[in-house]
Amino acid sequence: MYVHRIEFRCSAEQLLGRTAEFADELLGALQQNGLVCEAECSPVYLEGGSYVAIVLAPEQMSFAPELHSERVTKILGEGAALGITVTFTAVAEDSSCAQTCACHSPSGYVLFTNFLSVAPPVRCLDCFLPVPLYRFPVRPAGDFHDVICWQSDYRSCDRLQMNCTVLEKATTRQMSDVGSTLSKVGRENCSVLESLSGKPFYYYLYRANGRSVKSEMARCCPSCGQPWYLETALHSLFHYKCDQCRLLSNFAWNLSP
């Protein structure tokens, strides 16, 4: 993950207000394109007649023109027509975030995030590092709005269940029940991304509590009812894997060694 500086410079002082609106519009489009992580949390400030945004992006080259969606390209063109110049500058690698996947051809992917992560919500099944969304073929809508909305919802649920005060049971159910709204939306995203990428796309089902080690080892896939326990956990996290239903899960946290 990399810290980038985006400068919005306008040709006339009277356009300063319009430049601020343009910056918000472009940052939103960049996030939907998968180029910016959490644009709504990115600071934007005025510096010497220009607006500057400090953003977090998956890679050093995330803002290369060939990675821009049609919407991003359109907005940049509209800004240029108004006399607004946009400059992207890579500042430094973020030391607190994981690097992105460098696998040439991953065997598959998993939709995964948590309340601490600001990285893209797709992980490589081989190295388990985040995969920038813009590496995938363009979705029918032209961006990754559905995936990013799911990520926001999942992180909200995870934060509430971790805080253990408000809606803990309800949010845990959303994350762990294969039939919950959160899971259904997530699996729909996996299905679309699998059809676009041609690679298996798994969905992670959170598992909080189990009754006993014996019953936990014997539990079957909640979708098809078939055995799915792995003798050796995948990435030391996934103890269950169903290739038919494209589901992954962990051994109940209350029973983990």
N, C-alpha and C positions, 0 to 999 in steps of 0.2 A: 504494500500500500504506500502511496506517495502523497506528500503535501504539495499542492499546486497553488500558484497565485494567478488569478484572472483579473486583468485590468480592463475596465470599460472607459474609454476616453471619447469625449464628444467634441465636435468641431466648434460648437458655439455654447456660450454660457447659458443661454436661455433653454438649451436642450437638457440641462442637468437633471431636471425632474423626470423627463422622459427616459433619460439614461438609467435612472434608478429603477423605473418600471421595467425597462428592457432587461436589466440585470436579473431581476426576479424571474422574469419569463424565461430567459435563457437557462438559468440555473435549474429551474423546474424541468425543462426539456432535457438537459444534460443528465439529470437524475433518472428520468424515465428511459433514457437511452442506455443507462448503466454506466455512464462515464463518471458520475459524481455520486459519492455515498453521503446520504443524509444532507441534501442541499438546504433543507429548512433549518439546519443547525450551523450552517456555514456563516461566519461573520462577514458582513459587508460594511465597508467604511469609506469615507471620502478622504482622498489624499491628493492634494495639489491639483484640484480640478478634475480628478478622475475618481470613479468608484472602483474599489478593489475588493475582491472576494478571496478568502482563503478557504480552499476546499480539500477534501480527501478523495483521491481517485485510486482505482485498483493498481495502475501501473504508471511508470514514468512517461510512457508514450500514449496514455489514454486519450489525449486530445488531438491525436493525429487526424487530419481531415478525412481520411478514408474510413475512420470509425464513426463519423457523424451520421446520425439518422437523417431521414428526409426532413423531419421537423426541425432538427437542430440546424441543418443547412439552410432551411427556409428562414428561420429566425435570424440567423447571422446575416443573410442577404438583406432582410428588412432593416436590420440595424445599420448595415453599410449604406443603404439608401438614405438613411436619416443622418449619416455622418458620424456614426458610432463605430469606433474601432475596438476590436476585442483582441487581447493578447494573452496567450496561455504560457505560463512559465513554471517548469518543474522546480520546486524549491529543494526538497530533500525527502529521503525515505523516512516513513513514520516508524520509529523504533518500537512503538507499542502494539503494532499490528503485524499479522503474519504476512509473509510474501505470498504471491499468487502462484497458482499451479504452473509448472513448466513442462508438464508431460506433453509429448508430441501428439499422441493419440490415446487419450484415456479410454479404458474399457467400459466406463460408465460414470454416472454422476449421482449425487444425492442432494435433495433439497434440504438444507440444514442451516439453522441459525440459532441464536440464543439471545438473552437480554443484554449481554455484554458486547456482542459482535456488531460492528459497523461494516464488516466486509460483505461482499456479494453473497446472497443466500444459497449459492450453489457450490458444492465441494466435489473435487475429483475423487472418484471411488478408489483410485490407485494410491495417490499421495495424501489425500484428504486436505489439500490446501484449497483456498477459495479460487473460483473460476470467474473471471469477469463476464458479465452477462453479454457484452457485445461480441464475445467470441462465438456466440450461437447465431444461427440464421435468424433473420428478421421475423418476428412474430406477425401474424395476420394484421394486428392493429398498428404495426410499425414501431412499437416500443415494448417495454417490459413492465407496463403499469400493473398488470395483474400480479406478477411475481413480487414486485416491490410492495404492493398493498398487503399481500400475504405475509411478507417479511415483517412489516410494521405490526400487523395483528398478532403474529406469533410472538414477537419480542414483547409486546404488551402483556400477553397472557403469561409468558415466562417470568416477567418481572413481578406480576401480581402473585403468582404461585410461590416465587422465591421470597417475597416479602411476608407471606404467611399471615396477612391481616384481612385484606379485602378480597372477596371472590376467589379465595385460594382453591376451593374444591371445584368451582365452575371452570376456572381457567385450566386447572390440571386435567379436567375431563376433556376440554377442547384439544389439548395437546396429546392425549393418550388414547382417546376413543377414535377408532377408524371411521365411525359414522358421524363424527362431529362436523359442524360447519367448517371449522378451520382445517380439518383433515381432508374433507371433500374438496375444498378450494385448492389446497396444496397438491392433492393427487391429480386434479384437473390440470394444474400447471405442469406437473411432471409428465402427464400424458402428451400435452402439446409440445413441450420441450423435447421429449423423446421422438416424436414424429418429425420434428424439425432437424434434430441432430443425428438421428439414426442410431443413437446409443441408448442403452438401458438407463432409465432415470428412476431412482428410488426415492421413496418418501420415508422420513424418520418419524416413528411413533415413540413419544416419550413414555417411559415406564417409571413411576414413582415408587409404589409399594407392592410387595407380593406377600403371600401367606407363609411360604416356607421355601427353602432352597430346592427341595424335591419337587414341589408343585411348580416352581418357577422354571426348572429345567424341563418339565414335561409340558409346559403350555405351548399351544399350537398357534399358527397364524390366525389372527382374528378375522381375516377376510375369507380364506378358503378352508380353514380348519386342518391344514396339513402341518406336519412337523417342520420346524424352521430353526431349531436351536443349533448354534455353531459350537463345536468343541474348542475352537480357537477364535477368540473375538477379533473382529475386523477393526483395525485401528484402535484396539484396546477399548472400544466403546460399544460396537454393535455385536451383541451376542446372539442376535436373531436376524435371519435373512430369508425372505421368500422371493425367489426369482419369478415365480408365476404372478404374484400380486404386486411386485416391486415395492416391498416393504422392508424396513430395517427397524430394529428396536434394541434397547439395552436391557441388561439384567436389572431387576428391580433395585433401585438405589438403597433401600432400607436393608437389603440382604447382601449387598456387595461386600466382598472381603475388605 
